[in-house]
């Protein structure tokens, strides 16, 4: 995706284990374990060494595990029923269960596991903290440049988005079974190509630039699962809003480190430089960059939002315009 090329397969559920030492008859190490969850907007990326390797971790006597999970509509389409959503996050749970059951064979301590991730991987780490499915599978967490509270990390209208995908791919229907049957006939590449076409101009104005991301699985469940919500919540990854779970202190209570990465949005610069109209759109409507979850009174065009937009612009650019020359300073 970063190079406008496609690779990989839906059959992607494998992981990599890098260890500085293996057990032997006379040696029984119990090394700490770090499990890395890659970013990529829940749309692209990989846990392979093309992007991420063990160079700086195993030399410290730590085992590194990198994982893959399903992405895009294959990993995050949600309509309820046979497609409740969050398949990619459930893949991550499966990987953590594998680590729990097998890491000792690589010299690791299953009771000393830290999960960490960047961008969508950071949000995934936070989601794992909030999900009962992942209870007991890790003991510390690090979120880098992403949490479950980011607006881009949660889909408010997942069901509508799924049917919009069907329409882009030639099927206009309100029937869930027909939609799923049709999508199963479509190649992964066609699904990937079609996914961005489901976004609306309002999505862009609301900082929702990612079409298929995690969902709250009870957002569609009330009518179908009435009277069985307790059982529902036990069998699904996430059944309440992240903020509500945090307020209730209903999460996997492990030490958490939060931070962000330098030049986190660098990957978007290439797209902006290829399409000058996007730079002009940002310059003429800088307020679109203000996160909607700040909930500034008056909406996107209010005087308060314009004022915040000016403050943000002054901080990053001063009196200069948004241009190819100033893009890198905007992601400082």
Order of alpha helices (4+ residues) and beta strands (2+ residues): beta-beta-beta-alpha-alpha-beta-alpha-beta-alpha-alpha-alpha-alpha-alpha-alpha-beta-alpha-alpha-alpha-alpha
